[in-house]
Amino acid sequence: MKTETQKLATPARPLEMNVRFDKAQLLRFQSLIALFLLCLALTMLSDKFLTVSNLWNVLRQISVNICISIGMTLVVLTAGIDLSVGSILALSGAITAGLLKNGIELPTQNLFIGFTILGAILVGILCGTFLGALNGISITRFKVPPFVATLAMLTVARGLTMLWTGGFPISSLGDTFLYLGAGWFLGIPVPVWITTVLVLIAIFITKKTRLGTYIYAIGGNESASRLSGINVKRVKIIVYSIAGALAAIGGLLVTARLDSAQPNAGISYELDSIAAVVIGGTSLSGGRGSIIGTVQGAIIIGVLNNGLVLLDVSPFWQQVVKGLVILLAVIIDKANSSDE
């Protein structure tokens, strides 16, 4: 026979389950809710926001951040971080532009090597992949914390960019290359097409492949993953290599859109990327998150940047606002993690 305490406690269980279910549903759609409220506010504050030309401009701008953020998501899912993506973006874009315009000249050998657009692009992507792999090797082989290893790569890649460009932009890269960043295909900007393909590939990797399973497992419990036979070091090197390659693709889009490789390109891009990942619901502790969530986070950051410009907010205040958004997203992430 139940006691009075048991009788009183029993009816509360369905209510508790409903509360948890409602909270889970809210967390699932929190990015979309935030995006809707942000768009609603900007629509009321500026008549220029909800126009076709501005919306295409926003999508074109966020394409670069989505490229970087896809790689950042994979890294964060393994409980890592990559602060070097902005510098890798700049170096890869500069190398591609330099090879495309000037080629490689070896006076001592009386040799000149010219590059096609495809050849220069492949070299730029390989450069980003190589630098990403170096990050992974530093972290796995030499036990350097991800924060320190990628911070060092940030400085190295930025210095190499300055050396390669001499501190001056590399411009006038041709209409064909410009098409990658500023062209249209079937009424949609080319960068949006490129980003869409990358997003679909990333979703397939995380949801349908063994690599994706390993990435989530390592972020959830690295020790258990290692004991279960997963080659943790190899997976991390692959993940950081992918992040470097995607940063390089972002660099190509930036360079093509501007028709110029700027030595200071990509500065603070890693902050926008991390913000997109966290706002999208990926836990900084690893093991929880999704590519779709990151895309939503990148759209929020892009809309926020665009809205602040339309409202003529000072660039200095823009940095303050974005910093507060990142802090708020991390606080929410920690609160959600503690409740689980």
Helices and strands as residue ranges (DSSP letters): H 4-9, H 12-28, H 30-45, H 52-77, H 85-102, E 104-106, G 107-109, E 111-113, H 117-140, H 146-165, E 170-171, H 175-182, E 184-185, E 188-189, H 190-208, H 210-220, H 222-227, H 232-258, E 260-261, H 269-279, H 291-310, H 315-339
